[in-house]
Amino acid sequence: MPTYVCSVLENSVDDRQKNSIAEAIARLHSEETGAPTFMCQVVIEEKKSADRFLGPSRSSNHIWIRGDIRSGRTEEQRTRMMLRMMEEVSQITGVKKEEIWVYICNLAPTDMVEFGHVLPRPHEETAWFDGLPKSLQDHMRELGTTRENFTL
């Protein structure tokens, strides 16, 4: 599951903006990779201004987004995701694009366990889905994912 952690200044975004940020990040990841949005985890962390630094100086203006995603995405996909996230988060929050920094970190599929199973390598999703317990397959179907459309 891709996990994006968005660090913002405490009380700088309201609940509506947090929901919009989470929706945008999950949607953009899905559009660029084909992964279902329910497989994208977004965490919004609020930090006090005393906890935010750029080098030795305090920083209260920046938003940092770090995404840990499964390796196998092209450079073009990653670039589009980062730029689109920067654009949309800027629109949602009113923070200048120059103050939104996005980092994408690639993890080998074998470095992640989800739903009790090590994730598959790219293009091995169907076999992975077929190897899941029936109850988990049923749960994923309820979420709109079948063996035919399942991709990470």
C-alpha positions as MATLAB code, in Angstrom:
seq = 'MPTYVCSVLENSVDDRQKNSIAEAIARLHSEETGAPTFMCQVVIEEKKSADRFLGPSRSSNHIWIRGDIRSGRTEEQRTRMMLRMMEEVSQITGVKKEEIWVYICNLAPTDMVEFGHVLPRPHEETAWFDGLPKSLQDHMRELGTTRENFTL';
ca = [
       0.000    0.000    0.000;
       1.500    3.307   -0.946;
       1.743    5.506    2.121;
       1.950    9.253    1.862;
       2.749   11.324    4.952;
       1.860   14.984    4.587;
       3.435   17.205    7.245;
       1.721   20.545    7.773;
       1.936   23.304   10.340;
      -0.425   22.726   13.266;
      -3.881   24.260   12.668;
      -2.921   25.419    9.164;
      -5.471   23.206    7.392;
      -9.025   22.400    8.414;
     -10.780   19.028    8.218;
     -12.253   19.800    4.800;
      -8.783   20.583    3.446;
      -7.351   17.431    5.043;
     -10.049   15.360    3.341;
      -9.364   17.106    0.036;
      -5.623   16.503    0.341;
      -6.151   12.795    1.110;
      -8.609   12.439   -1.769;
      -6.286   14.213   -4.197;
      -3.206   12.188   -3.270;
      -5.069    8.853   -3.439;
      -6.719    9.790   -6.743;
      -3.479   11.011   -8.326;
      -1.590    7.903   -7.235;
      -4.373    5.747   -8.675;
      -4.521    7.662  -11.959;
      -0.768    7.387  -12.482;
      -0.299    3.768  -11.363;
      -3.654    2.021  -11.805;
      -3.719    0.995   -8.124;
      -7.149    1.247   -6.473;
      -7.614    4.337   -4.310;
      -8.512    2.235   -1.263;
      -4.979    0.835   -1.369;
      -3.475    4.307   -0.878;
      -2.910    5.418    2.701;
      -2.586    9.146    3.433;
      -1.479   10.402    6.838;
      -1.646   14.094    7.658;
       0.654   15.056   10.506;
       0.375   18.429   12.138;
       3.605   19.806   13.572;
       4.099   22.773   15.872;
       6.185   25.574   14.403;
       8.821   24.777   17.033;
       9.242   21.315   15.435;
       9.787   22.457   11.830;
      13.225   23.371   10.503;
      14.958   23.951    7.203;
      18.570   23.534    8.200;
      19.074   25.500   11.423;
      16.143   27.855   10.770;
      12.546   27.405   11.807;
      10.112   27.004    8.923;
       6.391   27.485    9.212;
       5.430   27.821    5.558;
       6.379   24.489    4.040;
       4.300   21.380    3.467;
       6.287   18.170    3.102;
       4.841   15.086    1.414;
       6.746   11.820    1.551;
       5.416    8.840   -0.357;
       6.675    5.308    0.215;
       5.577    3.376   -2.858;
       6.298    0.016   -4.428;
       9.195    0.188   -6.869;
       8.574   -0.449  -10.526;
       7.046    2.911  -11.456;
       8.724    4.777  -14.272;
      10.529    8.060  -13.734;
       7.817    9.734  -15.813;
       5.047    8.326  -13.557;
       6.836    9.454  -10.406;
       7.510   12.915  -11.822;
       3.877   13.373  -12.877;
       2.648   12.211   -9.448;
       4.936   14.607   -7.588;
       4.132   17.622   -9.753;
       0.386   16.943   -9.736;
       0.401   16.494   -5.943;
       2.287   19.754   -5.514;
      -0.200   21.571   -7.776;
      -3.346   20.201   -6.139;
      -2.143   20.578   -2.544;
      -1.217   24.177   -3.379;
      -4.719   24.793   -4.732;
      -6.337   23.175   -1.682;
      -4.253   24.963    0.941;
      -3.244   28.232   -0.691;
       0.407   27.449    0.073;
       2.776   28.479   -2.728;
       3.949   25.611   -4.943;
       7.555   26.497   -4.104;
       6.810   25.689   -0.455;
       5.384   22.219   -1.101;
       8.092   19.609   -1.279;
       7.288   16.077   -2.428;
       9.528   13.024   -2.060;
       8.799    9.609   -3.558;
      10.704    6.695   -2.024;
      10.722    3.341   -3.810;
      10.486    0.151   -1.779;
      11.021   -3.303   -3.181;
       7.688   -5.185   -3.194;
       9.227   -7.814   -0.968;
       9.842   -5.109    1.656;
       6.106   -4.690    2.366;
       3.511   -6.868    4.085;
      -0.160   -6.005    3.684;
      -3.275   -8.014    4.403;
      -0.944  -10.557    6.029;
       1.003  -11.239    2.820;
       4.215   -9.957    1.221;
       3.210   -7.808   -1.739;
       3.719   -9.085   -5.278;
       6.263   -7.880   -7.759;
       4.875   -5.714  -10.583;
       2.775   -7.742  -13.041;
       2.371  -10.617  -10.539;
      -0.760   -9.159   -8.934;
      -3.178  -11.729  -10.391;
      -1.246  -14.688   -8.959;
      -0.973  -12.859   -5.622;
      -4.714  -12.144   -5.582;
      -5.456  -15.796   -6.410;
      -3.277  -16.904   -3.475;
      -5.207  -14.825   -0.935;
      -7.701  -16.515    1.375;
     -11.229  -16.466   -0.050;
     -12.471  -14.195    2.749;
      -9.869  -11.561    1.815;
     -10.645  -11.910   -1.887;
     -14.330  -11.391   -1.060;
     -13.486   -8.315    1.023;
     -11.457   -6.836   -1.828;
     -14.310   -7.540   -4.274;
     -16.636   -5.609   -1.930;
     -14.220   -2.704   -2.294;
     -14.473   -2.970   -6.084;
     -11.312   -4.940   -6.802;
     -11.286   -8.258   -8.626;
      -8.459  -10.451   -9.841;
      -9.014   -8.993  -13.331;
      -8.629   -5.341  -12.346;
      -6.256   -5.694   -9.394;
      -2.977   -3.863   -9.809;
      -0.590   -2.107   -7.476;
];
